[in-house]
Amino acid sequence: MKIAIAGASGRMGRMLVEAVLADPDARLSGALDRAGSPALGQDAGLFLGSNTGVAITDDIEAVLSQSEYLIDFTRPEGTLAHLAVARRHGVKMIVGTTGFGEAQKAELAAAAQSLAIVFAPNMSVGVNVTFKLLDLAAQYLSTGYDIEIIEAHHRHKIDAPSGTALRMGEVIAKALGRDLSKVAVYGREGVTGARDPSTIGFATVRGGDIVGDHTALFAGDGERIEISHKSSSRKSYANGALVAARFLADKSQGLFDMQDVLGLR
């Protein structure tokens, strides 16, 4: 698999580069970064003390002309700019970027009519099994339990709540027959009154170097059920992205997520 990495000098980008280099079925075909990045021109494996022969560049046309896949965990604006070029070159995309608005998600869906895309807020196999567990829990704890989602990430994360937390909320709301946009509560301050039992609350923590902690709390009378996933390394996201790339091998179009990739539907 000829795989290019977007945001190759960032924390997640470096983990993706390392994962591709370690995979016997994959070859690093390109490493992209934003214009003006101090990493431009450096070997993509410099942080590993490795000479890959692939220099980090901002020339997406050149990189995608010699790639089969692009793994992109950058920012919505950058991902959509990459998407336009990927469509021209027929390069399949694995998108782990978070923070998309509804209109931006619609752009991804439209592109998937002619391009194979895996789009998931979290590529970790463990997180996606957690989504399945939440679906089951919500069905059995549909009454008498207040639902709160608590997430924590490093100080550099720019969107909140995290894409994974929002996806947890979407999974739970769907299982309950609710519309998350109508029942989500993203912050509480002052005299808020009694809790509306139909709502799904979100709490966000930002600090230090926390990779990603997510907990769904079902709080009833006399008991609490907590379903949690905690990441100690971004390696699980990178490995999941490679699983997604393999899934796309025989796909020419369509928008998929990790539930499709892992057969958890």
RAVENMO-V14183 format. One line per field, one symbol per residue. psi: psi as a letter, one per 40 degrees, with the letter a starting at -180 (. if undefined). Layout:
psi->???
This chain:
psi->hhhihifeeidddddddddddeheeihheihiiiheheeheihdedeefiheehihiegddddeefidihhhfbidddddddddddddefhihhheiieiiddddddddddeeeihhhhhehehdddddddddddddddefdiehhhihhihiieeheiiiidddddddddddddefihddeehheihiaheiihheeihihhhhhiafhdhhhhhhhhaheihhhhihhheiedddddddddddddedeheiihiaddddefe.
